[in-house]
């Protein structure tokens, strides 16, 4: 996200923050998604009282919840929040959160990251393998202890229709044309229930979208 922030910074004042418990940010137990929404509210207030908000994957689900809570978000951009809408498609194991916590308690951080990405989110195994040999994987392992936070935000991974329908601000809902069909269907259904939304499917992109592709779309959308 730091590279995305660099591409956006000539056009906007950008706040790229470490979420609760990650890198330079502190943490306070017990965890609750409401505390993360309060973090976003604090940043919006620090920025002058309103903001455009963008989120990717579980961060998109958090951004959606923040907008639905009534924060002063002027525009919203969501890329592939991993809601599961196809009953015949990928479904996370019912004990996902327990498995994730067990791996972290055993310091199996790499296993926890792979389990979250493949078994919970539904990213294909070959893509998980590729991510495992990329520099980003070490960064993901460093924050693996916060993956239960993402799992808590996602809940049972069902599409929060009522919440999404309550969001009235202009919203860009994006997905990758090379992502699994179940993920593409999720993106399209989410766009369908947010009243003031536009759908953009990015050619050649997967769940791990290139920031060089995402940045121009965000710039265009936020500048409308």
Secondary structure, DSSP 8 states (H G I E B T S, - for coil): -HHHHHHHTTTS-------TTSTT----SS--HHHHHHHHHHHHHHTTS-EEEEEETHHHHHHHHHHHTT--EEEEEEE-------TTS----TTHHHHHHHHHHTT-HHHHHHIIIIIII---HHHHHHHHTSTHHHHHHHTGGGHHHHHHHHTT----HHHHHT--SEEEEEEETTS-HHHHHHHHHHHHHSTTEEEEEETT--SS--HHHHHHHHHHHHT-
